[in-house]
Amino acid sequence: MSEQNQPVEHHDENHVIAERRAKLTHIREQRNAFPNTFKRDTLSADLQANYAHLDKAALAELAEPVIATIAGRIMLKRVMGKASFLTLQDSSGQMQVYLRGQDIGNEVYDEAKHWDLGDIVGVTGFLFRTNTGELTIHANSAQLLTKSIRPVPDKFHGLHDTEVRYRQRYVDLIVNPHSRAT
């Protein structure tokens, strides 16, 4: 098939992969691209189950703050200037993470702004509730563990093509919670 006859989305995916490979090359020049010293101590489902009953005030009034260390794949990212929110998905579920430059360091925060959906990150911080009531980890440290080269399918459209779901089972398990539960 000639280059002119290829679908537009194939060109877009190749461009995204090239950008992500360039980011990985930059990371390799700076440091170890795949650190293996990170140890998580809990799963997001455990945090949700143990602290879902506490409201914002009750969570803030605990004698000791709940410190959690989790790792997961970035499924959603919202950068808002000096602060950002990530939604991490681990093997048990999802957890929102709040990042701020003055807490994790401006250098790490600047790097975090360039993390992509699908990247696997590790975060340590304390639990709190946002103004919207969502249980969130306020990060004291964050670390990129694995750079994702291929883009994750669109969150809203998902992965509906049955043939692709079976051929690329790993992608189906990332995107479809029903498949993961089965």
C-alpha positions as CSV (number, residue, x, y, z in Angstrom):
1,M,0.0,0.0,0.0
2,S,1.5,3.4,-1.0
3,E,1.9,6.1,1.6
4,Q,-0.8,8.2,0.0
5,N,-3.4,5.5,0.3
6,Q,-2.9,4.9,4.0
7,P,-5.6,6.1,6.4
8,V,-5.0,9.5,8.1
9,E,-5.2,8.0,11.6
10,H,-2.3,5.6,10.8
11,H,-0.1,8.7,10.0
12,D,-1.3,10.3,13.3
13,E,-0.4,7.2,15.3
14,N,3.0,7.0,13.7
15,H,3.6,10.7,14.6
16,V,2.5,10.1,18.2
17,I,4.8,7.0,18.4
18,A,7.7,9.1,17.0
19,E,7.1,11.9,19.6
20,R,7.0,9.3,22.4
21,R,10.2,7.7,21.3
22,A,11.9,11.1,21.2
23,K,10.7,11.7,24.8
24,L,12.0,8.3,25.8
25,T,15.4,9.1,24.2
26,H,15.5,12.4,26.2
27,I,14.7,10.6,29.4
28,R,17.5,8.1,28.7
29,E,19.9,10.9,28.3
30,Q,18.9,12.4,31.7
31,R,18.6,9.2,33.9
32,N,17.7,5.6,34.0
33,A,14.5,5.3,31.9
34,F,13.1,2.3,33.7
35,P,13.8,2.5,37.5
36,N,13.1,-0.6,39.5
37,T,13.4,0.8,43.0
38,F,9.8,1.9,43.4
39,K,7.7,-0.2,45.8
40,R,4.0,0.4,46.1
41,D,2.3,-0.4,49.4
42,T,-1.4,-0.3,48.6
43,L,-3.9,-0.7,45.8
44,S,-6.4,2.0,44.8
45,A,-9.4,-0.3,45.5
46,D,-8.1,-0.7,49.1
47,L,-7.9,3.0,49.6
48,Q,-11.4,3.5,48.2
49,A,-12.8,0.8,50.3
50,N,-11.1,1.8,53.6
51,Y,-11.7,5.6,53.3
52,A,-14.8,6.0,51.2
53,H,-16.9,6.6,54.3
54,L,-14.9,9.5,55.5
55,D,-15.9,13.0,54.3
56,K,-13.4,15.9,53.7
57,A,-13.4,17.1,57.3
58,A,-13.2,13.6,58.9
59,L,-10.3,12.7,56.6
60,A,-8.5,16.0,57.6
61,E,-9.1,15.4,61.3
62,L,-7.4,11.9,61.4
63,A,-4.7,11.8,64.1
64,E,-2.1,10.8,61.4
65,P,-2.5,11.5,57.7
66,V,-3.1,8.4,55.6
67,I,0.2,8.0,53.6
68,A,-0.1,5.9,50.4
69,T,2.3,4.7,47.7
70,I,0.6,3.5,44.6
71,A,1.6,2.9,41.0
72,G,-0.5,2.9,37.9
73,R,-1.1,3.8,34.3
74,I,-2.2,7.4,33.5
75,M,-5.7,7.2,32.2
76,L,-6.6,10.9,32.5
77,K,-4.5,14.0,32.8
78,R,-5.5,17.6,33.6
79,V,-2.8,20.2,33.7
80,M,-3.9,23.5,35.3
81,G,-0.8,25.7,35.4
82,K,0.8,25.2,38.9
83,A,-1.2,22.1,39.7
84,S,-2.3,19.0,37.9
85,F,-4.6,16.0,38.4
86,L,-3.9,12.5,37.1
87,T,-6.1,9.5,37.2
88,L,-4.1,6.4,37.8
89,Q,-5.4,2.9,37.0
90,D,-3.8,-0.1,38.8
91,S,-4.9,-3.7,38.8
92,S,-7.7,-3.0,41.2
93,G,-9.2,0.3,40.1
94,Q,-8.6,4.0,39.7
95,M,-7.3,6.8,42.0
96,Q,-7.0,10.5,41.4
97,V,-3.6,12.1,42.2
98,Y,-3.0,15.8,42.8
99,L,0.5,17.1,41.8
100,R,1.9,20.5,42.6
101,G,5.4,21.8,41.9
102,Q,6.1,23.1,45.3
103,D,5.4,19.6,46.8
104,I,7.1,17.3,44.4
105,G,9.8,19.7,43.2
106,N,9.5,22.0,40.2
107,E,11.9,19.9,38.1
108,V,9.7,16.8,38.6
109,Y,6.6,18.8,38.0
110,D,7.8,20.2,34.7
111,E,8.6,16.6,33.7
112,A,5.2,15.4,34.8
113,K,3.5,18.0,32.5
114,H,5.0,16.0,29.6
115,W,3.9,12.6,30.7
116,D,1.5,10.9,28.3
117,L,-1.7,8.9,28.7
118,G,-0.6,5.3,29.1
119,D,2.6,6.0,31.0
120,I,3.1,4.2,34.3
121,V,4.0,6.3,37.3
122,G,4.5,5.8,41.0
123,V,3.3,8.3,43.6
124,T,3.6,8.7,47.3
125,G,1.4,11.2,49.2
126,F,-1.4,11.7,51.7
127,L,-5.1,11.2,51.2
128,F,-7.6,14.1,51.1
129,R,-10.9,14.9,49.5
130,T,-11.2,17.5,46.8
131,N,-13.9,20.2,46.8
132,T,-15.9,17.9,44.5
133,G,-15.7,15.1,47.1
134,E,-13.3,12.8,45.2
135,L,-10.8,10.8,47.2
136,T,-7.4,11.9,46.0
137,I,-3.7,11.4,46.8
138,H,-1.8,14.7,47.3
139,A,1.6,13.7,46.0
140,N,4.8,14.4,47.9
141,S,6.8,12.5,45.3
142,A,6.1,11.2,41.8
143,Q,8.2,9.2,39.4
144,L,7.9,8.0,35.9
145,L,8.3,4.2,35.9
146,T,7.6,3.2,32.3
147,K,7.1,5.3,29.2
148,S,4.3,4.2,27.0
149,I,5.2,4.2,23.3
150,R,1.9,3.3,21.8
151,P,-1.1,5.6,22.5
152,V,-4.0,4.2,24.6
153,P,-7.3,4.1,22.7
154,D,-9.7,7.1,23.1
155,K,-11.3,7.0,26.5
156,F,-14.8,8.0,25.3
157,H,-15.0,5.8,22.3
158,G,-13.2,2.8,23.8
159,L,-12.2,-0.3,21.9
160,H,-15.3,-1.7,20.1
161,D,-13.8,-3.6,17.2
162,T,-14.1,-7.3,18.3
163,E,-11.2,-8.4,16.1
164,V,-8.9,-5.8,17.6
165,R,-10.1,-6.6,21.1
166,Y,-9.0,-10.3,20.6
167,R,-5.9,-9.6,18.6
168,Q,-4.6,-6.9,21.0
169,R,-5.9,-8.4,24.3
170,Y,-3.5,-6.3,26.4
171,V,-5.1,-3.1,25.0
172,D,-8.6,-4.5,25.7
173,L,-7.7,-5.2,29.3
174,I,-6.3,-1.6,29.8
175,V,-9.4,0.1,28.3
176,N,-12.4,-2.0,29.2
177,P,-13.1,-2.6,32.9
178,H,-15.6,-5.3,32.0
179,S,-13.0,-7.4,30.2
180,R,-10.6,-6.9,33.0
181,A,-13.2,-8.1,35.6
182,T,-14.0,-11.2,33.4
